[in-house]
């Protein structure tokens, strides 16, 4: 199999949280690289095309773009969020706090 990744993957088995801006859900990080990750989620059909991944262990959150899905596993690429995405996420988080 041809591996076209730009950055080497590091195998993981860590819990993380996905923040869609409207709701939170847990996931498992199986592989992690500088440019993306392979995640296991409960229901990939509910995920938007872009979301925030909040890793455990105090690592900084990362904005993600959904790249592929196979069953309960998804592949994401890490993105730099636009100001509009950051503003929308902040507004959604504020509504969740109410």
DSSP file (Angstrom, degrees, kcal/mol; ACC not computed):
  #  RESIDUE AA STRUCTURE BP1 BP2  ACC     N-H-->O    O-->H-N    N-H-->O    O-->H-N    TCO  KAPPA ALPHA  PHI   PSI    X-CA   Y-CA   Z-CA
    1    1 A X              0   0    0      0, 0.0     2,-0.6     0, 0.0     0, 0.0   0.000 360.0 360.0 360.0 134.0    0.0    0.0    0.0
    2    2 A X        -     0   0    0      2,-0.0     2,-0.8     1,-0.0     0, 0.0  -0.697 360.0-153.1 -83.0 118.3    1.3    3.4   -1.0
    3    3 A X        +     0   0    0     -2,-0.6    -1,-0.0     1,-0.1     0, 0.0  -0.830  16.1 177.8 -96.4 108.0    1.5    5.8    2.0
    4    4 A X        +     0   0    0     -2,-0.8    -1,-0.1     2,-0.0     2,-0.1   0.228  31.7 132.4 -95.8  13.7    1.2    9.3    0.7
    5    5 A X        -     0   0    0      1,-0.1    -2,-0.1     2,-0.0     4,-0.0  -0.387  50.1-149.5 -69.5 142.6    1.3   11.1    4.1
    6    6 A X  S    S+     0   0    0      1,-0.1     2,-0.4    -2,-0.1    -1,-0.1   0.773  83.0  42.4 -79.2 -27.8    3.7   14.1    4.4
    7    7 A X  S    S-     0   0    0      1,-0.0    -1,-0.1     0, 0.0    28,-0.1  -0.940  92.4-105.5-124.7 141.6    4.3   13.5    8.1
    8    8 A X        -     0   0    0     -2,-0.4    26,-0.4     1,-0.1     2,-0.3  -0.333  35.6-124.4 -64.9 145.6    5.0   10.2    9.9
    9    9 A X        -     0   0    0     24,-0.1     2,-0.5    25,-0.1    24,-0.2  -0.652  12.9-149.6 -90.3 146.8    2.1    8.9   12.1
   10   10 A X  E     -A   32   0A   0     22,-2.8    22,-1.5    -2,-0.3     2,-0.0  -0.972  22.4-123.9-115.2 118.4    2.5    8.1   15.8
   11   11 A X  E     +A   31   0A   0     -2,-0.5     2,-0.3    20,-0.2    20,-0.3  -0.347  41.2 169.1 -61.0 139.8    0.3    5.3   17.1
   12   12 A X  E     -     0   0A   0     18,-3.5    16,-0.0     2,-0.1    -1,-0.0  -0.868  36.7-164.3-139.6 170.4   -1.9    6.4   20.0
   13   13 A X  E     +     0   0A   0     -2,-0.3     2,-0.4     2,-0.1    17,-0.2  -0.390  44.3 142.9-154.4  69.3   -4.8    5.3   22.0
   14   14 A X  E     -A   29   0A   0     15,-1.6    15,-3.3    42,-0.0     2,-0.3  -0.870  48.7-122.4-117.0 143.5   -5.9    8.5   23.7
   15   15 A X  E     +A   28   0A   0     -2,-0.4    41,-0.9    13,-0.2     2,-0.3  -0.611  37.8 167.7 -78.8 144.1   -9.3    9.9   24.6
   16   16 A X  E     -AB  27  55A   0     11,-2.2    11,-2.3    -2,-0.3     2,-0.4  -0.910  28.9-120.3-146.1 172.0  -10.2   13.3   23.2
   17   17 A X  E     -AB  26  54A   0     37,-2.5    37,-3.7    -2,-0.3     2,-0.5  -0.961  12.9-146.5-121.4 137.6  -13.3   15.5   22.8
   18   18 A X  E     -AB  25  53A   0      7,-3.5     7,-1.9    -2,-0.4     2,-0.6  -0.906   9.9-162.6-101.4 128.1  -14.8   16.7   19.6
   19   19 A X  E     +AB  24  52A   0     33,-3.2    33,-2.5    -2,-0.5     5,-0.2  -0.939  12.0 178.3-111.4 109.6  -16.4   20.2   19.8
   20   20 A X        -     0   0    0      3,-2.5     4,-0.1    -2,-0.6    -1,-0.1   0.564  53.6-109.2 -84.6  -7.9  -18.8   20.8   16.8
   21   21 A X  S    S+     0   0    0      2,-0.4    75,-0.2    31,-0.1     3,-0.1   0.103 115.3  51.0  96.6 -21.3  -19.7   24.2   18.1
   22   22 A X  S    S+     0   0    0      1,-0.4     2,-0.3    73,-0.1    -3,-0.0   0.631 120.8   3.3-116.2 -27.6  -23.2   22.9   19.0
   23   23 A X        -     0   0    0      2,-0.0    -3,-2.5    -5,-0.0    -2,-0.4  -0.976  63.3-126.1-155.3 163.4  -22.4   19.8   21.0
   24   24 A X  E     +A   19   0A   0     -2,-0.3     2,-0.3    -5,-0.2    -5,-0.2  -0.877  24.5 174.5-114.6 146.3  -19.4   17.8   22.5
   25   25 A X  E     -A   18   0A   0     -7,-1.9    -7,-3.5    -2,-0.3     2,-0.2  -0.990  27.1-118.5-147.5 149.8  -18.7   14.1   22.0
   26   26 A X  E     +A   17   0A   0     -2,-0.3    16,-0.5    -9,-0.2     2,-0.3  -0.520  32.1 174.1 -86.9 156.8  -15.8   11.8   23.0
   27   27 A X  E     -AC  16  41A   0    -11,-2.3   -11,-2.2    -2,-0.2     2,-0.5  -0.932  29.3-116.9-149.2 170.6  -13.5   10.0   20.5
   28   28 A X  E     -AC  15  40A   0     12,-2.1    12,-2.5    -2,-0.3     2,-0.6  -0.971  19.9-141.7-115.7 129.2  -10.4    7.9   20.5
   29   29 A X  E     +AC  14  39A   0    -15,-3.3   -15,-1.6    -2,-0.5    10,-0.2  -0.814  25.4 170.7 -89.1 118.6   -7.2    9.1   18.8
   30   30 A X  E     +     0   0A   0      8,-2.9   -18,-3.5    -2,-0.6     2,-0.3   0.817  66.7  15.9 -97.9 -38.4   -5.6    6.1   17.1
   31   31 A X  E     -AC  11  38A   0      7,-1.3     7,-2.0   -20,-0.3     2,-0.4  -0.986  66.1-171.7-136.5 146.2   -2.9    7.8   15.0
   32   32 A X  E     +AC  10  37A   0    -22,-1.5   -22,-2.8    -2,-0.3     2,-0.3  -0.999   9.3 164.4-142.0 135.9   -1.5   11.3   15.2
   33   33 A X        -     0   0    0      3,-2.8     3,-0.2    -2,-0.4   -24,-0.1  -0.820  53.4 -93.4-135.8 179.2    0.8   13.3   12.9
   34   34 A X  S    S+     0   0    0    -26,-0.4     3,-0.1    -2,-0.3   -25,-0.1   0.797 124.7  35.8 -63.8 -28.1    1.7   16.9   12.5
   35   35 A X  S    S-     0   0    0      1,-0.1    43,-2.7    42,-0.1     2,-0.3   0.521 125.6 -24.6-108.6  -6.1   -0.9   17.3    9.8
   36   36 A X  E     - D   0  77A   0     41,-0.3    -3,-2.8    -3,-0.2     2,-0.3  -0.979  51.1-125.7-179.1-170.2   -3.8   15.1   10.9
   37   37 A X  E     -CD  32  76A   0     39,-1.9    39,-2.7    -2,-0.3     2,-0.5  -0.983  16.7-124.7-156.3 160.7   -5.2   12.1   12.8
   38   38 A X  E     -CD  31  75A   0     -7,-2.0    -8,-2.9    -2,-0.3    -7,-1.3  -0.979  37.9-173.9-111.1 124.6   -7.2    8.9   12.6
   39   39 A X  E     -CD  29  74A   0     35,-2.8    35,-2.7    -2,-0.5     2,-0.5  -0.860  23.5-142.6-121.1 150.6  -10.1    9.0   15.1
   40   40 A X  E     +CD  28  73A   0    -12,-2.5   -12,-2.1    -2,-0.3     2,-0.3  -0.971  29.8 179.1-109.6 127.3  -12.8    6.5   16.3
   41   41 A X  E     -C   27   0A   0     31,-2.9     3,-0.3    -2,-0.5   -14,-0.1  -0.827  36.6-125.0-126.5 162.8  -16.1    8.1   16.9
   42   42 A X  S    S+     0   0    0    -16,-0.5     2,-0.2    -2,-0.3    -1,-0.1   0.884 101.3   7.3 -75.2 -39.7  -19.6    6.9   18.0
   43   43 A X    >   -     0   0    0      1,-0.1     3,-1.5    29,-0.1     4,-0.3  -0.705  59.4-179.4-147.2  89.3  -21.5    8.3   15.1
   44   44 A X  G >  S+     0   0    0     -3,-0.3     3,-1.1     1,-0.3    -1,-0.1   0.721  78.8  72.1 -65.0 -19.5  -19.6    9.9   12.2
   45   45 A X  G 3  S+     0   0    0      1,-0.2    -1,-0.3     0, 0.0    -2,-0.0   0.765  94.5  54.1 -66.7 -23.1  -22.8   10.7   10.3
   46   46 A X  G <  S+     0   0    0     -3,-1.5    -1,-0.2     2,-0.0     2,-0.2   0.566  86.7 103.5 -86.7  -8.9  -23.5   13.5   12.8
   47   47 A X    <   -     0   0    0     -3,-1.1     4,-0.1    -4,-0.3     2,-0.0  -0.524  66.9-132.7 -80.8 138.7  -20.1   15.2   12.4
   48   48 A X        -     0   0    0     -2,-0.2    18,-0.1     2,-0.2    -1,-0.1  -0.294  31.4-103.2 -75.0 172.3  -19.8   18.4   10.4
   49   49 A X  S    S+     0   0    0      1,-0.1    17,-2.7    16,-0.1     2,-0.4   0.713 107.9  35.3 -72.2 -19.4  -17.1   18.8    7.8
   50   50 A X  E    S+ E   0  65A   0     15,-0.2     2,-0.3   -30,-0.1    15,-0.2  -0.998  71.6 144.6-135.9 140.1  -15.1   21.0   10.2
   51   51 A X  E     - E   0  64A   0     13,-1.7    13,-3.5    -2,-0.4     2,-0.5  -0.958  45.4 -95.9-160.7 173.2  -14.8   20.8   14.0
   52   52 A X  E     -BE  19  63A   0    -33,-2.5   -33,-3.2    -2,-0.3     2,-0.6  -0.871  26.6-151.6-103.8 131.5  -12.4   21.4   16.9
   53   53 A X  E     -BE  18  62A   0      9,-3.6     9,-2.6    -2,-0.5     2,-0.7  -0.908   6.9-164.7-102.4 123.7  -10.5   18.4   18.4
   54   54 A X  E     -B   17   0A   0    -37,-3.7   -37,-2.5    -2,-0.6     7,-0.1  -0.884  12.7-156.5-110.6 100.0   -9.7   18.8   22.1
   55   55 A X  E     -B   16   0A   0     -2,-0.7     3,-0.3     5,-0.3   -39,-0.2  -0.255  15.3-115.7 -71.6 162.4   -7.0   16.3   23.1
   56   56 A X  S >  S+     0   0    0    -41,-0.9     3,-1.4     1,-0.2    -1,-0.1  -0.167  88.6  55.0 -80.8-175.2   -6.5   15.1   26.6
   57   57 A X  T 3  S-     0   0    0      1,-0.3    -1,-0.2    -2,-0.0    -2,-0.1   0.734 125.8 -70.3  60.5  27.0   -3.4   15.7   28.7
   58   58 A X  T 3  S+     0   0    0     -3,-0.3    -1,-0.3     1,-0.2    -2,-0.1   0.583  85.6 151.8  74.4   9.2   -3.4   19.4   28.3
   59   59 A X    <   -     0   0    0     -3,-1.4    -1,-0.2     1,-0.1    -4,-0.1  -0.426  53.7 -96.5 -69.8 151.0   -2.5   19.5   24.6
   60   60 A X        -     0   0    0      1,-0.1    -5,-0.3    -6,-0.1    -1,-0.1  -0.356  41.9-101.3 -70.0 148.1   -3.8   22.5   22.7
   61   61 A X        -     0   0    0     -7,-0.1     2,-0.4    -3,-0.1    -7,-0.2  -0.287  36.2-152.8 -62.7 153.1   -7.1   22.1   20.7
   62   62 A X  E     -E   53   0A   0     -9,-2.6    -9,-3.6    18,-0.0     2,-0.3  -0.993  12.8-127.4-131.1 137.8   -6.8   21.7   16.9
   63   63 A X  E     -EF  52  79A   0     16,-0.6    16,-2.7    -2,-0.4     2,-0.3  -0.684  34.3-160.2 -81.1 137.7   -9.2   22.6   14.2
   64   64 A X  E     -EF  51  78A   0    -13,-3.5   -13,-1.7    -2,-0.3     2,-0.4  -0.885  19.6-154.5-125.4 150.7  -10.0   19.7   11.9
   65   65 A X  E     -EF  50  77A   0     12,-2.4    12,-2.4    -2,-0.3     2,-0.3  -0.995  31.2-119.9-120.4 126.1  -11.3   19.1    8.4
   66   66 A X  E     + F   0  76A   0    -17,-2.7    10,-0.2    -2,-0.4     3,-0.1  -0.488  37.7 168.8 -67.1 127.0  -13.0   15.7    7.8
   67   67 A X  E     -     0   0A   0      8,-3.1     2,-0.3     1,-0.4     9,-0.2   0.779  58.0  -5.1-109.8 -42.7  -11.1   13.9    5.0
   68   68 A X  E     - F   0  75A   0      7,-1.4     7,-2.3     2,-0.0    -1,-0.4  -0.972  51.7-153.9-150.9 163.7  -12.4   10.3    5.0
   69   69 A X  E     + F   0  74A   0     -2,-0.3     2,-0.3     5,-0.2     5,-0.2  -0.996  11.3 174.0-142.0 138.1  -14.7    7.9    6.8
   70   70 A X  E >   - F   0  73A   0      3,-2.9     3,-2.0    -2,-0.3     2,-0.3  -0.825  69.0 -56.0-143.3 100.8  -14.7    4.1    7.1
   71   71 A X  T 3  S-     0   0    0     -2,-0.3   -27,-0.2     1,-0.3    -1,-0.1  -0.505 122.2 -15.2  64.7-125.2  -17.2    2.8    9.5
   72   72 A X  T 3  S+     0   0    0     -2,-0.3   -31,-2.9    -3,-0.1     2,-0.4   0.423 121.7  90.7 -90.7   1.0  -16.7    4.4   12.9
   73   73 A X  E <   -DF  40  70A   0     -3,-2.0    -3,-2.9   -33,-0.2     2,-0.3  -0.772  53.3-175.9 -99.7 143.5  -13.2    5.7   12.0
   74   74 A X  E     -DF  39  69A   0    -35,-2.7   -35,-2.8    -2,-0.4     2,-0.4  -0.955  17.6-141.1-131.5 153.5  -12.5    9.0   10.4
   75   75 A X  E     -DF  38  68A   0     -7,-2.3    -8,-3.1    -2,-0.3    -7,-1.4  -0.953  22.4-171.0-112.3 136.3   -9.5   10.7    9.1
   76   76 A X  E     -DF  37  66A   0    -39,-2.7   -39,-1.9    -2,-0.4     2,-0.4  -0.935  16.3-146.9-127.2 149.7   -9.0   14.4    9.7
   77   77 A X  E     -DF  36  65A   0    -12,-2.4   -12,-2.4    -2,-0.3     2,-0.3  -0.929  29.5-117.1-109.0 139.4   -6.5   17.0    8.5
   78   78 A X  E     - F   0  64A   0    -43,-2.7     2,-0.3    -2,-0.4   -14,-0.3  -0.612  37.2-170.6 -79.1 134.9   -5.5   19.8   10.9
   79   79 A X  E     - F   0  63A   0    -16,-2.7   -16,-0.6    -2,-0.3     2,-0.6  -0.820  29.3-118.2-121.0 157.4   -6.6   23.3    9.7
   80   80 A X        -     0   0    0     -2,-0.3     2,-0.1   -18,-0.1   -18,-0.0  -0.893  44.1-124.7 -89.7 122.3   -5.9   26.9   10.7
   81   81 A X        -     0   0    0     -2,-0.6     2,-0.1     1,-0.1   -18,-0.0  -0.384  15.2-124.6 -73.2 145.1   -9.4   28.2   11.5
   82   82 A X     >  -     0   0    0      1,-0.1     4,-2.1    -2,-0.1     5,-0.2  -0.417  28.2-109.2 -75.6 162.4  -10.7   31.3    9.9
   83   83 A X  H  > S+     0   0    0      1,-0.2     4,-2.7     2,-0.2     5,-0.2   0.879 121.3  57.3 -60.0 -36.9  -11.8   34.2   12.1
   84   84 A X  H  > S+     0   0    0      1,-0.2     4,-2.4     2,-0.2    -1,-0.2   0.903 106.3  48.5 -61.3 -42.0  -15.4   33.4   11.1
   85   85 A X  H  > S+     0   0    0      2,-0.2     4,-2.5     1,-0.2    -1,-0.2   0.910 112.2  48.7 -64.8 -42.2  -15.0   29.8   12.4
   86   86 A X  H  X S+     0   0    0     -4,-2.1     4,-2.3     2,-0.2    -2,-0.2   0.920 112.2  48.6 -64.3 -43.0  -13.5   31.0   15.7
   87   87 A X  H  X S+     0   0    0     -4,-2.7     4,-2.3     2,-0.2    -2,-0.2   0.910 112.6  48.1 -63.1 -42.8  -16.3   33.5   16.2
   88   88 A X  H  X S+     0   0    0     -4,-2.4     4,-2.6     2,-0.2    -2,-0.2   0.911 111.5  49.8 -65.5 -42.4  -19.0   30.9   15.5
   89   89 A X  H  X S+     0   0    0     -4,-2.5     4,-2.5     2,-0.2    -1,-0.2   0.902 111.2  49.4 -62.9 -40.9  -17.4   28.4   17.8
   90   90 A X  H  X S+     0   0    0     -4,-2.3     4,-2.0     2,-0.2    -2,-0.2   0.908 111.9  48.3 -65.0 -41.4  -17.2   31.0   20.6
   91   91 A X  H  X S+     0   0    0     -4,-2.3     4,-1.8     2,-0.2    -2,-0.2   0.911 112.9  47.9 -65.1 -42.0  -20.8   32.0   20.1
   92   92 A X  H  X S+     0   0    0     -4,-2.6     4,-1.9     1,-0.2    -2,-0.2   0.902 110.5  51.5 -65.4 -40.8  -21.9   28.3   20.1
   93   93 A X  H  X S+     0   0    0     -4,-2.5     4,-1.5     1,-0.2    -1,-0.2   0.884 107.1  54.1 -63.0 -38.3  -19.9   27.7   23.3
   94   94 A X  H  X S+     0   0    0     -4,-2.0     4,-0.6     1,-0.2    -1,-0.2   0.901 107.8  49.7 -63.2 -40.7  -21.5   30.7   24.9
   95   95 A X  H >< S+     0   0    0     -4,-1.8     3,-0.9     1,-0.2    -1,-0.2   0.869 107.1  55.1 -65.5 -36.2  -25.0   29.2   24.1
   96   96 A X  H 3< S+     0   0    0     -4,-1.9    -1,-0.2     1,-0.2    -2,-0.2   0.825 102.5  57.9 -65.7 -30.7  -23.9   25.8   25.6
   97   97 A X  H 3<        0   0    0     -4,-1.5    -1,-0.2     1,-0.2    -2,-0.2   0.671 360.0 360.0 -73.1 -17.3  -23.0   27.6   28.9
   98   98 A X    <<        0   0    0     -3,-0.9    -1,-0.2    -4,-0.6    -2,-0.2   0.475 360.0 360.0 -78.6 360.0  -26.5   29.0   29.3
